[in-house]
Amino acid sequence: MDLLAVYTTVATRDDAQRLARALVGQRLAACVQIDAIDSVYHWDGALQQEPEQRLMIKTTAAAWPALAAAIRALHPYQLPAIHALPVAGADPAYAAWVAAQVTPPTDDPAGP
């Protein structure tokens, strides 16, 4: 199975927790970790520096399309950063746990 570590950022801890709970609740992610960070970037023609919350979302490649769509739909930013990185190696038991927690949507209305 192909695991992904997906990253995004939001402005507040409340937004981070809301997004994390939604993604895990929809079974698009097995786990979401939240870290406080500082971000420096250009926006609206000016150099910005703001505190943010980084979410590291543990999921599978099969769930990626639905996960990305859910992040875009729920994200408070006009242009959210959404990065998916393949996990080059993972403990097999942990990888199996992630896969068991994530249930990507199916195109078949009757289910998998």
C-alpha positions as CSV (number, residue, x, y, z in Angstrom):
1,M,0.0,0.0,0.0
2,D,1.2,3.5,-0.7
3,L,1.2,5.9,2.2
4,L,1.2,9.6,2.0
5,A,2.1,12.4,4.4
6,V,-0.1,15.4,3.5
7,Y,0.6,18.9,4.8
8,T,-1.5,22.0,5.0
9,T,-1.5,25.1,7.3
10,V,-4.2,27.2,8.9
11,A,-4.2,30.3,11.0
12,T,-5.7,29.1,14.3
13,R,-5.6,26.0,16.5
14,D,-9.5,25.9,16.4
15,D,-9.3,25.7,12.5
16,A,-6.7,23.0,12.7
17,Q,-8.7,20.9,15.1
18,R,-11.9,21.4,13.1
19,L,-10.1,20.3,9.9
20,A,-8.3,17.4,11.6
21,R,-11.5,16.0,13.2
22,A,-13.4,16.3,9.9
23,L,-10.7,14.4,7.9
24,V,-10.4,11.6,10.4
25,G,-14.1,11.5,11.0
26,Q,-14.7,11.1,7.2
27,R,-12.0,8.3,7.3
28,L,-9.9,10.1,4.8
29,A,-7.0,10.2,7.3
30,A,-5.8,7.8,9.9
31,C,-4.3,10.5,12.0
32,V,-3.6,14.2,11.9
33,Q,-0.8,15.9,13.9
34,I,-0.9,19.6,14.6
35,D,2.2,21.8,15.3
36,A,2.5,25.5,15.9
37,I,4.9,27.1,13.4
38,D,5.8,30.6,12.0
39,S,5.5,31.2,8.3
40,V,7.2,33.8,6.2
41,Y,5.8,34.4,2.7
42,H,4.7,37.0,0.1
43,W,1.0,37.7,-0.2
44,D,-0.9,40.7,-1.7
45,G,2.4,42.2,-2.8
46,A,3.9,42.3,0.8
47,L,6.2,40.2,2.9
48,Q,4.1,38.5,5.6
49,Q,5.1,36.7,8.8
50,E,2.4,35.0,10.8
51,P,2.0,32.2,13.3
52,E,0.2,29.2,11.8
53,Q,-0.8,25.6,12.7
54,R,0.7,22.9,10.4
55,L,-1.3,19.7,9.9
56,M,0.5,16.5,9.0
57,I,-2.2,14.2,7.7
58,K,-1.4,10.4,7.5
59,T,-3.4,8.8,4.6
60,T,-3.1,6.5,1.6
61,A,-2.6,7.3,-2.1
62,A,-6.1,5.8,-2.8
63,A,-7.7,8.4,-0.5
64,W,-5.7,11.3,-1.9
65,P,-8.2,12.7,-4.4
66,A,-11.0,12.7,-1.9
67,L,-8.8,14.0,0.9
68,A,-7.5,16.9,-1.3
69,A,-11.1,17.8,-2.3
70,A,-12.2,17.8,1.4
71,I,-9.3,20.0,2.5
72,R,-10.1,22.5,-0.3
73,A,-13.8,22.5,0.7
74,L,-13.2,22.9,4.4
75,H,-10.1,25.1,4.4
76,P,-10.5,28.7,5.6
77,Y,-7.8,30.1,3.3
78,Q,-8.4,31.5,-0.2
79,L,-5.4,29.5,-1.5
80,P,-4.5,26.7,0.9
81,A,-1.1,25.0,0.6
82,I,-1.7,21.3,0.2
83,H,1.4,19.1,-0.2
84,A,1.3,15.3,-0.5
85,L,4.6,13.5,0.0
86,P,5.1,9.7,-0.5
87,V,6.3,7.8,2.6
88,A,9.4,6.0,1.4
89,G,9.4,3.6,4.3
90,A,7.1,2.7,7.1
91,D,6.9,0.0,9.7
92,P,4.6,-2.7,8.1
93,A,2.3,-2.9,11.1
94,Y,1.9,0.8,11.2
95,A,1.3,1.0,7.5
96,A,-1.4,-1.7,7.8
97,W,-3.0,0.3,10.7
98,V,-3.1,3.5,8.5
99,A,-4.7,1.6,5.6
100,A,-7.3,0.0,7.9
101,Q,-8.3,3.4,9.2
102,V,-8.7,5.1,5.8
103,T,-11.7,4.3,3.7
104,P,-11.5,6.1,0.4
105,P,-14.9,6.8,-1.2
106,T,-16.0,4.5,-3.9
107,D,-17.8,5.5,-7.2
108,D,-20.2,2.6,-6.6
109,P,-23.2,3.8,-4.5
110,A,-23.6,0.3,-3.1
111,G,-20.2,0.6,-1.5
112,P,-16.9,-1.4,-1.7
